[in-house]
Amino acid sequence: MITHIVLFKLKECSQEGVAAVHGKLLSMQGKIEQLRHLEAGADIIRSERSYDVALVTRFDSLEDLQAYQVHPYHAGEVIPLMRSLCSSIVAVDYEG
């Protein structure tokens, strides 16, 4: 199992921006067959070091994660919105 975690820091953190990012991330459910688990949440601490939204996804294999990265919905709709709204996006991928 591969876990893919992504953190998003919005250019301007607003309720509307957080809702747009959160909603778009959750919209991947059922559209990308490689996804085995998907959850997203907005930060509740809001400290100086916090990011605004987190995404946690899981895949059966590294190949499935790579297929997800180039999936038309992810690459064509999700990534462009995230890039337009976020000042920083960081990720970690691990096996286990």
ROFI-419817 format. One record per residue (C-alpha): residue in one letter; x, y, z. Coordinates in nm, 3 decimals. Layout:
% residues N
["A", [X, Y, Z]]
...
This chain:
% residues 96
["M", [0.000, 0.000, 0.000]]
["I", [0.127, 0.348, -0.092]]
["T", [0.015, 0.652, 0.107]]
["H", [0.026, 0.992, -0.064]]
["I", [-0.010, 1.297, 0.163]]
["V", [-0.031, 1.649, 0.023]]
["L", [-0.048, 1.978, 0.214]]
["F", [-0.185, 2.295, 0.056]]
["K", [-0.116, 2.655, 0.166]]
["L", [-0.353, 2.899, 0.003]]
["K", [-0.231, 3.229, -0.140]]
["E", [-0.510, 3.399, 0.053]]
["C", [-0.668, 3.185, 0.321]]
["S", [-1.042, 3.243, 0.325]]
["Q", [-1.338, 3.020, 0.402]]
["E", [-1.430, 3.026, 0.034]]
["G", [-1.081, 2.929, -0.079]]
["V", [-1.054, 2.647, 0.174]]
["A", [-1.400, 2.522, 0.073]]
["A", [-1.305, 2.529, -0.297]]
["V", [-0.984, 2.331, -0.240]]
["H", [-1.148, 2.086, 0.000]]
["G", [-1.445, 2.029, -0.232]]
["K", [-1.232, 1.976, -0.541]]
["L", [-1.012, 1.725, -0.359]]
["L", [-1.314, 1.527, -0.237]]
["S", [-1.463, 1.537, -0.587]]
["M", [-1.197, 1.286, -0.700]]
["Q", [-1.385, 1.009, -0.513]]
["G", [-1.542, 0.777, -0.768]]
["K", [-1.372, 0.946, -1.063]]
["I", [-1.024, 0.794, -1.029]]
["E", [-1.032, 0.417, -1.014]]
["Q", [-0.685, 0.380, -0.861]]
["L", [-0.786, 0.559, -0.539]]
["R", [-0.833, 0.311, -0.252]]
["H", [-0.876, 0.577, 0.016]]
["L", [-0.933, 0.950, 0.003]]
["E", [-0.974, 1.201, 0.283]]
["A", [-0.927, 1.575, 0.300]]
["G", [-0.951, 1.821, 0.583]]
["A", [-0.904, 2.186, 0.668]]
["D", [-0.655, 2.291, 0.934]]
["I", [-0.813, 2.379, 1.269]]
["I", [-0.506, 2.509, 1.455]]
["R", [-0.412, 2.787, 1.210]]
["S", [-0.065, 2.839, 1.350]]
["E", [0.212, 3.016, 1.164]]
["R", [0.356, 2.684, 1.044]]
["S", [0.020, 2.530, 0.950]]
["Y", [-0.088, 2.452, 0.598]]
["D", [-0.455, 2.515, 0.516]]
["V", [-0.578, 2.184, 0.371]]
["A", [-0.448, 1.827, 0.385]]
["L", [-0.511, 1.540, 0.145]]
["V", [-0.448, 1.175, 0.234]]
["T", [-0.484, 0.913, -0.039]]
["R", [-0.386, 0.547, -0.060]]
["F", [-0.306, 0.327, -0.358]]
["D", [-0.239, -0.044, -0.405]]
["S", [0.096, 0.017, -0.577]]
["L", [0.344, 0.277, -0.692]]
["E", [0.216, 0.217, -1.047]]
["D", [-0.136, 0.313, -0.933]]
["L", [-0.002, 0.631, -0.773]]
["Q", [0.176, 0.717, -1.097]]
["A", [-0.143, 0.650, -1.297]]
["Y", [-0.334, 0.880, -1.059]]
["Q", [-0.082, 1.159, -1.117]]
["V", [-0.159, 1.165, -1.491]]
["H", [-0.528, 1.073, -1.471]]
["P", [-0.727, 1.324, -1.684]]
["Y", [-0.946, 1.441, -1.395]]
["H", [-0.652, 1.486, -1.156]]
["A", [-0.414, 1.639, -1.410]]
["G", [-0.676, 1.838, -1.602]]
["E", [-0.902, 1.971, -1.328]]
["V", [-0.762, 1.922, -0.980]]
["I", [-0.399, 2.024, -1.031]]
["P", [-0.476, 2.345, -1.226]]
["L", [-0.715, 2.467, -0.953]]
["M", [-0.467, 2.387, -0.677]]
["R", [-0.188, 2.572, -0.858]]
["S", [-0.411, 2.875, -0.910]]
["L", [-0.519, 2.898, -0.544]]
["C", [-0.209, 2.782, -0.356]]
["S", [0.122, 2.949, -0.279]]
["S", [0.281, 2.622, -0.164]]
["I", [0.205, 2.254, -0.212]]
["V", [0.416, 1.984, -0.046]]
["A", [0.384, 1.607, -0.059]]
["V", [0.521, 1.288, 0.088]]
["D", [0.472, 0.935, -0.042]]
["Y", [0.552, 0.625, 0.158]]
["E", [0.502, 0.253, 0.152]]
["G", [0.344, 0.067, 0.438]]
